[in-house]
Amino acid sequence: MGKHFGNLARLRHVITYSISPFEQRAFPNFLSKGIPNVWRRFRASVFKWAPPMTLMYLTYTWGNSVHEQGKKKNPSDYENDE
């Protein structure tokens, strides 16, 4: 009666290839190529993001310590109060 939803349009001169998910290997060469590639990419980019992150962390901890010191009262101001 009508076409199914997947067959509504017909594309000419377009070739598609597919493979069944059951025929694929989930982690091919994971230990031999995957881990060394991750290490190489990490080494290449660590100097791009590590210095700003370290600077931000040090600034944040310094700001928190200054804020905590500012919240404390000076005991010498209250020595003669009774």
Backbone as CSV, one residue per row, in Angstrom:
resi,resn,N_x,N_y,N_z,CA_x,CA_y,CA_z,C_x,C_y,C_z
1,MET,0.827,-1.183,0.000,0.000,0.000,0.000,0.875,1.252,0.000
2,GLY,1.776,1.359,0.915,2.674,2.501,0.955,4.082,2.028,1.246
3,LYS,4.985,2.957,1.211,6.369,2.600,1.512,6.588,2.638,3.017
4,HIS,7.520,1.822,3.451,7.875,1.840,4.871,8.666,3.113,5.163
5,PHE,8.765,3.453,6.451,9.379,4.718,6.837,10.824,4.825,6.353
6,GLY,11.572,3.758,6.394,12.966,3.802,5.969,13.143,3.886,4.465
7,ASN,12.095,3.637,3.703,12.195,3.626,2.247,11.386,4.742,1.606
8,LEU,11.244,5.869,2.277,10.432,6.951,1.729,11.122,7.642,0.556
9,ALA,12.416,7.826,0.647,13.144,8.510,-0.421,14.170,7.555,-0.999
10,ARG,14.483,7.758,-2.249,15.470,6.913,-2.902,16.629,7.784,-3.363
11,LEU,17.818,7.481,-2.890,19.002,8.233,-3.267,19.732,7.467,-4.351
12,ARG,20.034,8.141,-5.417,20.744,7.497,-6.507,22.234,7.820,-6.414
13,HIS,23.057,6.884,-6.778,24.502,7.029,-6.828,25.124,7.245,-5.443
14,VAL,24.475,6.771,-4.415,25.015,6.843,-3.057,25.202,5.410,-2.575
15,ILE,26.412,5.084,-2.205,26.709,3.737,-1.743,27.018,3.812,-0.259
16,THR,26.359,3.004,0.504,26.625,2.953,1.939,27.101,1.548,2.293
17,TYR,28.053,1.500,3.190,28.578,0.235,3.669,28.330,0.163,5.157
18,SER,28.017,-0.991,5.623,27.834,-1.161,7.060,28.320,-2.544,7.453
19,ILE,28.617,-2.668,8.719,29.066,-3.948,9.253,28.235,-4.220,10.500
20,SER,27.941,-5.440,10.702,27.146,-5.821,11.855,27.928,-5.541,13.134
21,PRO,27.256,-5.046,14.188,27.970,-4.833,15.454,28.512,-6.130,16.036
22,PHE,27.949,-7.247,15.620,28.420,-8.525,16.133,29.713,-8.959,15.446
23,GLU,30.052,-8.329,14.320,31.279,-8.669,13.607,32.437,-7.751,13.982
24,GLN,32.178,-6.715,14.746,33.225,-5.776,15.121,33.901,-6.245,16.398
25,ARG,35.160,-5.849,16.541,35.879,-6.097,17.781,35.759,-4.844,18.641
26,ALA,35.366,-5.005,19.876,35.090,-3.859,20.734,36.349,-3.058,21.065
27,PHE,37.427,-3.714,21.432,38.651,-3.022,21.808,39.845,-3.591,21.055
28,PRO,39.933,-3.363,19.756,41.092,-3.906,19.038,42.348,-3.103,19.370
29,ASN,43.425,-3.789,19.658,44.728,-3.180,19.943,44.680,-2.180,21.095
30,PHE,43.845,-2.441,22.069,43.689,-1.504,23.178,44.969,-1.383,23.999
31,LEU,45.578,-2.501,24.331,46.775,-2.455,25.167,48.021,-2.094,24.373
32,SER,48.103,-2.524,23.122,49.324,-2.286,22.365,49.376,-0.902,21.735
33,LYS,48.247,-0.326,21.361,48.244,0.983,20.712,47.480,2.042,21.491
34,GLY,46.459,1.641,22.226,45.610,2.610,22.911,46.297,3.325,24.055
35,ILE,46.880,2.573,24.961,47.520,3.175,26.134,48.742,4.017,25.746
36,PRO,49.629,3.538,24.858,50.735,4.414,24.448,50.263,5.688,23.754
37,ASN,49.174,5.617,23.012,48.648,6.808,22.356,48.105,7.800,23.378
38,VAL,47.437,7.307,24.403,46.933,8.185,25.462,48.104,8.860,26.175
39,TRP,49.159,8.105,26.467,50.327,8.672,27.142,51.007,9.728,26.272
40,ARG,51.121,9.471,24.970,51.741,10.435,24.058,50.908,11.718,23.994
41,ARG,49.610,11.597,23.907,48.755,12.777,23.834,48.760,13.552,25.153
42,PHE,48.835,12.827,26.279,48.909,13.485,27.584,50.199,14.285,27.712
43,ARG,51.333,13.676,27.332,52.624,14.370,27.400,52.649,15.597,26.513
44,ALA,52.002,15.515,25.361,52.019,16.632,24.416,51.196,17.812,24.912
45,SER,50.168,17.549,25.720,49.278,18.646,26.102,49.360,19.040,27.574
46,VAL,50.133,18.326,28.383,50.147,18.619,29.817,50.725,20.007,30.104
47,PHE,51.678,20.467,29.312,52.259,21.777,29.556,51.362,22.915,29.076
48,LYS,50.289,22.592,28.402,49.329,23.616,27.993,48.313,23.890,29.090
49,TRP,47.889,22.861,29.825,46.846,23.074,30.813,47.336,22.987,32.255
50,ALA,48.470,22.362,32.528,48.935,22.225,33.911,49.367,23.558,34.543
51,PRO,50.158,24.422,33.887,50.529,25.682,34.529,49.332,26.588,34.864
52,PRO,48.359,26.785,33.962,47.213,27.609,34.368,46.406,26.983,35.498
53,MET,46.261,25.652,35.482,45.510,25.001,36.556,46.237,25.141,37.887
54,THR,47.569,25.013,37.879,48.351,25.185,39.100,48.243,26.612,39.613
55,LEU,48.344,27.573,38.716,48.222,28.980,39.105,46.839,29.271,39.682
56,MET,45.796,28.728,39.060,44.442,28.942,39.581,44.278,28.296,40.951
57,TYR,44.834,27.098,41.148,44.733,26.422,42.435,45.454,27.211,43.529
58,LEU,46.665,27.681,43.219,47.411,28.457,44.217,46.702,29.768,44.550
59,THR,46.141,30.427,43.551,45.390,31.664,43.796,44.162,31.394,44.645
60,TYR,43.470,30.317,44.369,42.270,29.966,45.126,42.596,29.658,46.587
61,THR,43.641,28.863,46.819,43.996,28.534,48.204,44.519,29.768,48.935
62,TRP,45.282,30.617,48.251,45.758,31.845,48.878,44.570,32.745,49.241
63,GLY,43.615,32.886,48.345,42.441,33.714,48.627,41.628,33.181,49.788
64,ASN,41.472,31.881,49.880,40.728,31.293,51.005,41.455,31.511,52.318
65,SER,42.788,31.387,52.322,43.520,31.591,53.577,43.456,33.055,54.016
66,VAL,43.554,33.990,53.072,43.441,35.412,53.416,42.041,35.717,53.942
67,HIS,41.042,35.108,53.358,39.668,35.324,53.812,39.463,34.785,55.227
68,GLU,40.009,33.601,55.513,39.889,33.038,56.860,40.625,33.898,57.886
69,GLN,41.785,34.425,57.532,42.516,35.292,58.449,41.763,36.596,58.683
70,GLY,41.097,37.085,57.677,40.339,38.318,57.822,39.108,38.167,58.689
71,LYS,38.578,36.961,58.806,37.389,36.727,59.626,37.724,36.632,61.107
72,LYS,39.000,36.373,61.458,39.387,36.216,62.850,39.520,37.587,63.519
73,LYS,39.143,37.603,64.777,39.305,38.828,65.545,40.693,38.865,66.170
74,ASN,41.225,40.065,66.340,42.521,40.226,66.964,42.345,40.206,68.478
75,PRO,42.935,39.231,69.205,42.748,39.151,70.654,43.313,40.336,71.412
76,SER,44.319,41.006,70.871,44.906,42.135,71.596,43.942,43.329,71.645
77,ASP,42.963,43.376,70.757,41.974,44.467,70.802,41.034,44.334,71.982
78,TYR,40.909,43.164,72.564,39.920,42.891,73.620,40.564,42.509,74.934
79,GLU,41.845,42.872,75.176,42.528,42.485,76.403,41.965,43.189,77.637
80,ASN,41.608,44.423,77.526,41.181,45.215,78.696,39.670,45.247,78.855
81,ASP,38.944,44.519,78.101,37.464,44.483,78.233,37.085,43.549,79.368
82,GLU,36.100,44.006,80.171,35.578,43.156,81.236,34.100,43.212,81.276
